[in-house]
Amino acid sequence: MPALDLHPKRTRVALSVTRPGVVLSALRKLSAAAGLAAALAAPALAQEIKVGVTTAVTGQVAANVKEVLDGANLYLDWVNSRGGVQGRKIALEIMDDVFDPKKAGENARVLIEERNVDVMFLSRGTPHTQAIIPHLEKNRVAIVGPSTGAMNFYTPVNPWVFMTRGTYQAEAAEIVRHFASIGASRIAVVHVDDSFGKDGMIGAQKGFDDTKLKPVSILTYDRAKPEFSAVIPALRAARADVVVVFGSGTAIVDLLKQARAAGIQAQFATMSNNASTGFIKALGKDGVGTVVSQVFPNERNESTELVREARRLSMAAKKGTLTPAMMEGYAAAKVLVEGLRRAKPLTREGIRNGLESIQGFNLGGPIVSYSATDHTGVEFVEMSIVSRSGTFMR
């Protein structure tokens, strides 16, 4: 990608005023021109590329969602400031599903069938994205960058789903391998009792198999009503050195705080779906030392062009420090825009075909390639740890 020009050209209008009559005439002409521009603007709005998003704007993962959307908007705003794609601006239409799968499915129906979006983008959650898929297939609409790494979105390939991050199974396996490599042998797993949690457990089991270890305990909790009165004593009895948790947002915060209050000193670890500064702030002092896997390059590593780009735009937009969640949204937005650029014509199916034509697309370090048999996106996993200063260190 060419270097980002953060100073777009501005058109200036200079009036040379000599007589009052000339001023009045000039003002009338300007008024007429403004009226014409307004009249022309109305149909232009209909020519926006409408991008539908159903995600948890409120609820237990809202902090992470906000950062993902902030990252996406960094790039989309920059693209729009340069005229958009194929002469059309990109407009996000966001509906709050409060992290409820049923609501996510209904939002998708409304966005696709009533609001007539051209493409879907950045759903959040495994069962939530599963609830969206029937509406994609029925209406032949693609989705780009679902914020989930569940294996069922990778294989078998769904022609309407384009992932931009690696799998939860790869993350979970790497977490177990990481702790085994530093000598931990008593590892417990706690997972939410839904498709996301079960998928993480499959990956963790691969890590256990690879390292010839066995989990000292496998415990579950209810997604709809997270409650840990039985989990805490079971963890204490297991005497685990490490507790790997597959869940989201405030539920993980509650579990860790209750564990610390009960005197459990095991090191906790979780996956990239919790990689936000909001998550760190919610953990407070109890979060220091928590390991969180990451699926995009270190947001502080400016040797990567992707990070340098995002940092320049973040500084220009005064969005503050980059976070892992912002990097996920930023990368997904780059893939979305590349698919839109390749869409011929710029229709729902044209966008899908444009996305699938992406080969060897350099995000600024990570490479994305799609085909009829592979919609994976970026495959990258590394570990980070929450520092005493409230940041992710790698």
Secondary structure, 3 states (H helix, E strand, C coil): CCCCCCCCCCCCCCCCCCCHHHHHHHHHHHHHHHHHHHHHHHHHHCCCEEEEEEECCCCCCHHHHHHHHHHHHHHHHHHHHCCCECCECEEEEEEECCCCHHHHHHHHHHHHHHCCCCEEECCECHHHHHHHHHHHHHHCCCEECCECCCHHHCCCCCCCEECCCCCHHHHHHHHHHHHHHCCCCCEEEEEECCHHHHHHHHHHHHHHHHHCCCCCEEEEECCCCCCCCCHHHHHHHHCCCEEEEECCHHHHHHHHHHHHHCCCCCEEEECHHHCCHHHHHHHHHHHCCCEEEECCCCCCCCCCHHHHHHHHHHHHCCCCCCCHHHHHHHHHHHHHHHHHHHCCCCCHHHHHHHHHCCCCEECCCCEECCECCECCCCCCCEEEEECCCCCEEC
